[in-house]
Amino acid sequence: MLDGRRIGILGFGLEGRAALGWLRLNAPAATPVVFDEGAPTGFPTDVEFHQGDFAGAPLADCDVLIRSPGISLYRPFLEQARAAGVTVTTGSSLWLEAPRTCSVVAVTGTKGKSTVSALTAHLVEAAGRRVALAGNIGVPLIEVEGNAVDVTVAELSSYQVADLVGNVDLAVLTNLFPEHLDWHGGEDSYYRDKTRLLALAAGKAFVNGRCERSLASTRGLAQRQLFGSAPGWEVSPAGVFVHGDQVAGRPSWPLRGAHNDVNLAAALAAVNALGLDPLPLLPALADFRGLAHRQQRV
């Protein structure tokens, strides 16, 4: 319970502002304290604010710290706060631990996670379900009303997954390449932080069967299912396949490239695992326009 406790919000960007709004609605008796290294605009005058280096801030005076994703989990001041008995969490974790009625599909990976998330949400909506698309894709997960939609598709970066707690219904790992190594402290740590999402899946965890590093990093995971290769969902110029058998012709859709075929296979696998038949939804792909700054002619 957060009510009646002193809650520090680390960073007052998009996620920090969302965390403050969530606290005011869900823990009105809590005392929020905001810490930011800069000088955010439009700051509420009724909230205690500390500006400057996090390392010199009175973090240990808080009972709980809500970490914004851009602040590395491995920075020494957070280790010191935990050693002093302060609980460190995130907005995404608070949302996952709260009661909700919607199913949650969580998508991570080095590349392609935005496209897979948007594709999955597009197909779920085409099936007539109420869907929210949130997380690293623009709307903080903590802002989603989990009882007002049927499915939440959450795109989660490695920054959000590294210390994530709670359960998701399905998890998708698009691929793994070395990235953000300064934040994670090294390549092995980055892969470990990414793949820990799959262990939070109460149902299936889908892994790119064409990515050797993803396969190696998830070996032994009981709930692992493949996409992009047999026996999972596959999309190729020849059509759509499951268990190596063709189940549909190639859909008409605007995204090009073999990598987008794999992205679509991931989305089809996730939609199918939600109990929806993806095949009648394939015509809806013609209306999918992709995301900004992807394959744009300039």
N, C-alpha and C positions, 0 to 999 in steps of 0.2 A: 504494500500500500504506500502511495506517495503523499496522501493527504497529511497535513501537519508536519511535513518534513521540509528540509531546506534542499532545494533541487537546483543544481548548477547546470546551465546550458552552455556548452562549449561551442562557440561560433554562432553568429547571428545572421547567417545567410538564409537561403531558402529552407533548409532543414531546421535550423535553429528557431526561425520564426514559426514554423509549423509546430515544433515541440512546445513552444510557449502557448500557442493557441490550444493545443491538446491538453496541456496542464490546466488551463483556465476552465475548460469544459469538464475534465475528468477528475481533477484533483484540486478543486477550488480552495481548499484549506492549506495547500502547499505554498511555500515561499520560494518563488523562482528568483534565481540570481543568474545574470547573463555575463559571460566572459568572452571578450573578443579582442583580438590583437589590433583591429582597426577601429574605425569610428563609423559604425553603421548609421545610415540615414533613417529618419522616421522612427527613431527608437521611442518606445513608450515611456512616459515620464514616471509611471507608477511602479517601475521595476528596478531593482538594484542592479547597477551595471559597473563592471570592472574592465577598463581598457588597458591593454598592454600585453607584455610577454606572459604566456600561460605559466611559464616556469616560476614566475614571481607572484602569481595570483594565489589568494587564500582558498585553494581548492579543497583542502582538508577540512574546512569549516562546513562543507556540504555533506549531506547524507548520501546523495545520489548525484552523479554527473551524467548528463545526456550528451554524448559525443556526436558532433557533426561528422559526416563521412570523410571530409577532407583532412581531418586531424588524425594523424597516424596513431593507431592503437599502441604502437611500440615506443612512443616518445617517453622519455624518462619521467616527466612530471605526472603522467598517468600511472606509471608503475609506482611512483611514490604515493599517489593518492590511494591506489588500491592497497598498498602496504599499510596505510593509515586507517584502513577499514571502510573507505568510501566505495560504494557500488558504482561501477561504470557500465552504462548501457547506451542504447541508441533509440532513436525514434522508431526504426523498423522493428526492433525487438519489442518495444512497448506495444506496438500494434499487434504483432504476432501473438503476444501473450494475453491480449485482451479477448474477451468473448466475441465471437462473430459467427454468422451463419453461412457466409460465402465460402466457396472452395478457393484455394490459393495455388496458383501455378507460379513458381519462382524460377527465373531464368538468369543464368550467369554465364561467364565465359569471356575470353579475351576479346574476340571479335564476333559480331553478328547478334549479340544479345538484344540490341534494340530492335532489329528487324524481326527476329524470332518472336519477341514479346508483342510487337505490333501486329504481326501476322496472326498469332494465336488469338489476340483480342478481337481482331477483325473477323475471324472465322466463328468464334463463340458468339459474337453479336449477330452474325448472319444466321446462326442457329436459333435466334430469337431469345437468347439469354441476356440478362442485364450484366454488363461487364465494366470493370474499372481497369484502366491501364495506369500503373503508377510505379514509384520507385525512382530509379536513376534516370528515368525517361522524362522527368519534368514535374510530376506531381508527387510530393513526398508521400510515402506509404501511410504515414500516420494521419494524413488528411482524408483517407478513404473511409467512408461509412460502411463498415463490413456487414451490416445487416440490411443495407439498401441495394445490394447487388447480388447476383448469383455466383459470379466468378471474379476474382481479382487476379490479374496478371501482373506480377511484380518483376521488373527488371532490376537486378541487384548487382552492383559493382563489387569488386574485391574489397573495397573500403567498407562496404556495408555487410559483407558476408563474414569478414574476419572474426568478429565476435558476436555474430547473430545468435540469438536464442529464440526458442519457440519452434512450432512445427508448421510445415507447409504440406499441402496434399500431394503435389507433384513438383519435381525439380528437373531442370534442364541445364546441361553443361554443353555449350556450343563448341568450344575448342580451348586449347591452352597454348599460349606463346609467352615468352618472357616479356613482362611489362610491369611498370610501377614498382620496380625493384627497390628504389630508394624508400618508398613508403613501407614496404613489407620487410625490408632488411635482407633480401636475397631471393634467388630464383626458387629454391626449395620451399621457402616460407610462402612465397606468392602462390605456388601450386597448392600447398596445403590449405591456405586460407580460402582459395577459390573452391576447392572440392569439398570442403566441410559442409557446404550447403546441401549436398546430396544426402548426407547422413541425417539431415533434419526432415527428410521427406517421409511422411507417413505412408505414402503409396509408392509409386514407381519413380525412379531416378533415371532420366534419359541422358545418354552419353553419345557423342558423335563417334560412330564406328569407323570413320575415316581419319580420325586424329589419334595418332599413336601415343602422343603424350597424355591425352585424356584417358585413353584405354589403360595405360600403365599406371596412372595416378588413381584410378578407381577400381583396380583389380581387387577382387574379393568382396566388393560391395554387393550384398545380397539382393537389393532391390534394383540393381542396374539393368537397364534395357537399352538396346542400341537403336539409333536412327542413322540414316544415311548409308546403311549397309544391311545385308541380310543378317538375321531374320527380321529386322525392323522395317519401318517405313522408309522407302527410297523414292526419289524423284529423279528422272533422267529424261533425255530427249525422247526416249521411247515411251514414257508414260509413268504411272504411279504403281509401285510394287509394294507388297507386304509378304513376308516369308518367301521372297523370291518370285512370287506369282504376280502377274500384272492384274491390277484391279480397276484401272482407269487409264484413259489416254492422257497425253500430256495436257495439263490445264493451260488455258489461255490467260496469261498474266503478264504485267509489264516489266517485271524484274528479270535481268539477264545474268548469265554466268553460272557455272557449276556450283559456286559457293552459295548462291541463292537457292539452288535446288536442294542443297543440304539444309539450309534454313527452313525451307518449306517442309521438308521431311520432319524436322523437329517439331514444327507447329502442328502438323497432322498427327504426329504421335501423341502430343499433349492433348489435343482436342479429343482424340479417340479414347485416351485414358480417363477423360472426364465423363465418359459414357455417351458421347455424341458421335454420330456417324459422319466422318469427314467427307465422304464421297459426294453426297448431295450438296455440300457446301463449296465444292470446287469452282462452280461458275461465279461465286462471289469474289474470287481472286481477281477477276477482271477489273473490279473497282478499287483494288488496293494500289495505291500510288507510291508506296514506299516512303522513306523518310527524307527529310531535307539534307542536302549535301551528300547524298549517295547517288552515284552514277548520273550526275547532272551534266548536261552539255553546256559548256561555257566558251 
